[in-house]
C-alpha cells in the first residue's frame, strides 16, 4: 500500500515498513476513525507499540512509521475539529 503523508512524502508499506510495523499501522488505521480524542489515539499507538505483533513485545518505530503516524494524528485532529494538540 502506498501512503502519502501530510507533507507529500510517499511510503510503500511493503518496502518501507517491516512486518511488525505494518501490523501496528493496521491497528492504528482502525483506531483512526474510532477514537474520541487525539490523546486516546496516542494512547492506542503506545499500547500497540508496546504490545507488538502477536504480543511479541515492544516495536521500535522506524522513521517511516513515525511520519505515517504523525499523518494519522493530523487526520484524527481534523476529524475531531481540534488543532492537533
Secondary structure as GFF3:
##gff-version 3
##sequence-region A 1 85
A	DSSP	beta_strand	2	4	.	.	.	ID=ss1
A	DSSP	beta_strand	10	12	.	.	.	ID=ss2
A	DSSP	alpha_helix	13	16	.	.	.	ID=ss3
A	DSSP	alpha_helix	19	32	.	.	.	ID=ss4
A	DSSP	alpha_helix	38	51	.	.	.	ID=ss5
A	DSSP	three_ten_helix	53	55	.	.	.	ID=ss6
A	DSSP	alpha_helix	63	80	.	.	.	ID=ss7
###
